Amino acid sequence: MAVGNSQPHVVVLGGNFAGLGSAQKVREYAGGGVRITVIDRKDYLLFVPNIPADIFEDKDPALRQRMDLRPTLAADDIEFIQGEVVALDPDARTVDFIPNERPGGERQRISYDYLVVTLGNRLAFDRIEGFDRYGSTVADLYHGNKLRRYLHEGGYRGGPIAIGSARFNQGDGAVGLQPYPGGKIPGAVAACEGPPVEVMLSMATWLGKRKLGGPEKITVFTPAAMIAEDAGETVVNKLLGIASGMGFHYVNNGQDIRRITKEGVELASGKTIEAEVKIVFPDWVPHDFLKGLPISDSRGFVKTSLLMRNDKYPNVFAAGDAAAVTMPKLGAIGHQECEIVGRQIAKDLGKMSAADADKPLQPIVYCIGDMGDGKAFYIRSNTWYGGDTAVLTMGRMPYFLKMRYRDLFFSLHGKVPGWGLGLAELLAEDHRPSSRA
Ligand SMILES: Cc1cc2nc3c(=O)[nH]c(=O)nc-3n(C[C@H](O)[C@H](O)[C@H](O)COP(=O)(O)OP(=O)(O)OC[C@H]3O[C@@H](n4cnc5c(N)ncnc54)[C@H](O)[C@@H]3O)c2cc1C
């Protein structure tokens, strides 16, 4: 660590998509005159979006979806600390962490000039009664591999399958923001419903290939009035039309998961879905130490403007799932936010003009979901926020893009060029008007 270094110090908490992206963007735009430190409890990036596809293809995601953070950061002269962040004090401009490479680490304190909070959230499986015994999920390596073995090593007995989300408890941190003229960041009762839709479609393909049935065995449920509502009504209606035509069962307004039992999923609405396999997504809950801080909203998400900057503490930024403004909790939105963080800090340091830096977030839901059998669906939509774009396509090209995006991300060490998403649009979208949602 460069003790005595007089350069402005940017500390980035979290080193997954939003943390790595923010640190790299600060280096790109602010150049060499700034010291950057990333703190994460693990020293690899986990490429979460591709875990589900690995499960259905019987590949071990632990061997395929991790990227080593240390050399990636070192290449940009970014320091890395492997530690558990336990507290932060925005008045004193300090962060407390515990080095966690080995158990028993002591508490340490680090000072910052700029802070970027990119710690994601807790995925609160521990708050779903019965999940430990009867639940499955695809959100991390342990649970993903557990489900993979169950499906591929003879555990599955051919019974019904339930897939869906618990209720998300959003805070008040994005109220009043207007990303598009007359628009807003709406309140949502599910944090991220691309994954349940993706899992439902690829599970049906998996069943079909093994002659174990198909969509009629699967019930997808949502706490909301409409699944994946953030993709916009036009896209979802089209998606639901296709799904019900295929034979999937759909339960909306479930309100929440009350508990999971051996027999199925009990919803807060009073409905019970009978199922042998219960694949669920929990509430996305802010980390405990963020709750009650002056930078946090009513639940502990970090409050920012659409320039990703906290109003009360302008040297504090947030990006990715930890930011209140990130709705739904989608890596693709975090990606858009990292760009803004990098530009804002460069502006403060006199390395970028306000005209180039002050471009507020206009979130776009980009979602590419595996459907199995080399096919995927692709959504690009901003109508939920007041925009006018709603595209849904399906086929081999989106699948190719989903897989190639991960390869590109790893081979370029996270520095996917800005044109990556533009190119995706060009390739994934059939530009004939009739093909659009
Ligand atoms: C199954 C699934 C599929 C998905 N598919 C897609 C998709 O196709 N497209 C898409 O855009 N999004 C997708 N998402 C959402 C996407 O994964 C998240 O939006 C994204 O990972 C958020 O990135 P982040 O960096 O903000 O947070 P995270 O990825 O959660 O990273 C937070 C980082 O902070 C670290 N950390 C947390 N707490 C501490 C602490 N106290 N001390 C130290 N370090 C800490 C963690 O180790 C982690 O590295 C999917 C999510 C799931 C669960």
The ligand as a Tripos MOL2 file, in Angstrom:
@<TRIPOS>MOLECULE
LIG
   53    58     1     0     0
SMALL
NO_CHARGES

@<TRIPOS>ATOM
      1 C1        -29.3070  -16.0600  -11.2580 C.3       1 LIG1
      2 C2        -29.0750  -14.6350  -11.6380 C.ar      1 LIG1
      3 C3        -28.9730  -14.3190  -12.9900 C.ar      1 LIG1
      4 C4        -28.7610  -13.0060  -13.3780 C.ar      1 LIG1
      5 N1        -28.7150  -12.7030  -14.7040 N.ar      1 LIG1
      6 C5        -28.4880  -11.4360  -15.0920 C.ar      1 LIG1
      7 C6        -28.4100  -11.1060  -16.4750 C.ar      1 LIG1
      8 O1        -28.5660  -11.9520  -17.3550 O.2       1 LIG1
      9 N2        -28.1300   -9.8170  -16.8020 N.ar      1 LIG1
     10 C7        -27.9380   -8.8550  -15.8590 C.ar      1 LIG1
     11 O2        -27.6860   -7.7060  -16.2310 O.2       1 LIG1
     12 N3        -28.0280   -9.1250  -14.5320 N.ar      1 LIG1
     13 C8        -28.3000  -10.3950  -14.1290 C.ar      1 LIG1
     14 N4        -28.3840  -10.6870  -12.8050 N.ar      1 LIG1
     15 C9        -28.1710   -9.6150  -11.8180 C.3       1 LIG1
     16 C10       -26.6760   -9.3730  -11.6190 C.3       1 LIG1
     17 O3        -26.0530  -10.5620  -11.2350 O.3       1 LIG1
     18 C11       -26.4630   -8.3130  -10.5590 C.3       1 LIG1
     19 O4        -27.2160   -7.1720  -10.8910 O.3       1 LIG1
     20 C12       -25.0020   -7.9360  -10.4720 C.3       1 LIG1
     21 O5        -24.2460   -9.0280  -10.0280 O.3       1 LIG1
     22 C13       -24.8170   -6.7610   -9.5130 C.3       1 LIG1
     23 O6        -23.4620   -6.4120   -9.5110 O.3       1 LIG1
     24 P1        -22.8560   -5.6280   -8.2710 P.3       1 LIG1
     25 O7        -21.4020   -5.5180   -8.5280 O.co2     1 LIG1
     26 O8        -23.6450   -4.4200   -8.0000 O.co2     1 LIG1
     27 O9        -23.1300   -6.5720   -7.0150 O.3       1 LIG1
     28 P2        -22.6190   -8.0500   -6.7530 P.3       1 LIG1
     29 O10       -22.4220   -8.7720   -8.0090 O.co2     1 LIG1
     30 O11       -23.5500   -8.6120   -5.7370 O.co2     1 LIG1
     31 O12       -21.1900   -7.8290   -6.0990 O.3       1 LIG1
     32 C14       -21.0280   -7.3040   -4.8020 C.3       1 LIG1
     33 C15       -19.5790   -7.5540   -4.3860 C.3       1 LIG1
     34 O13       -19.3910   -7.0230   -3.0820 O.3       1 LIG1
     35 C16       -18.7410   -7.9710   -2.2710 C.3       1 LIG1
     36 N5        -19.1790   -7.7720   -0.8920 N.ar      1 LIG1
     37 C17       -20.4510   -7.7850   -0.4310 C.ar      1 LIG1
     38 N6        -20.4830   -7.4730    0.8640 N.ar      1 LIG1
     39 C18       -19.1960   -7.2810    1.2480 C.ar      1 LIG1
     40 C19       -18.5830   -6.9000    2.4690 C.ar      1 LIG1
     41 N7        -19.2820   -6.6430    3.5740 N.pl3     1 LIG1
     42 N8        -17.2320   -6.7980    2.4890 N.ar      1 LIG1
     43 C20       -16.4960   -7.0280    1.3780 C.ar      1 LIG1
     44 N9        -17.0260   -7.3600    0.1900 N.ar      1 LIG1
     45 C21       -18.3640   -7.4790    0.1250 C.ar      1 LIG1
     46 C22       -19.1440   -9.3290   -2.8320 C.3       1 LIG1
     47 O14       -18.1620  -10.3140   -2.5150 O.3       1 LIG1
     48 C23       -19.2410   -9.0450   -4.3200 C.3       1 LIG1
     49 O15       -18.0250   -9.2770   -4.9910 O.3       1 LIG1
     50 C24       -28.6260  -12.0000  -12.3910 C.ar      1 LIG1
     51 C25       -28.7030  -12.3170  -11.0280 C.ar      1 LIG1
     52 C26       -28.9400  -13.6280  -10.6600 C.ar      1 LIG1
     53 C27       -29.0180  -13.9550   -9.1850 C.3       1 LIG1
@<TRIPOS>BOND
     1     1     2 1
     2     2     3 ar
     3     2    52 ar
     4     3     4 ar
     5     4     5 ar
     6     4    50 ar
     7     5     6 ar
     8     6     7 ar
     9     6    13 1
    10     7     8 2
    11     7     9 ar
    12     9    10 ar
    13    10    11 2
    14    10    12 ar
    15    12    13 ar
    16    13    14 ar
    17    14    15 1
    18    14    50 ar
    19    15    16 1
    20    16    17 1
    21    16    18 1
    22    18    19 1
    23    18    20 1
    24    20    21 1
    25    20    22 1
    26    22    23 1
    27    23    24 1
    28    24    25 2
    29    24    26 1
    30    24    27 1
    31    27    28 1
    32    28    29 2
    33    28    30 1
    34    28    31 1
    35    31    32 1
    36    32    33 1
    37    33    34 1
    38    33    48 1
    39    34    35 1
    40    35    36 1
    41    35    46 1
    42    36    37 ar
    43    36    45 ar
    44    37    38 ar
    45    38    39 ar
    46    39    40 ar
    47    39    45 ar
    48    40    41 1
    49    40    42 ar
    50    42    43 ar
    51    43    44 ar
    52    44    45 ar
    53    46    47 1
    54    46    48 1
    55    48    49 1
    56    50    51 ar
    57    51    52 ar
    58    52    53 1
@<TRIPOS>SUBSTRUCTURE
     1 LIG1         1 GROUP 0 **** ****
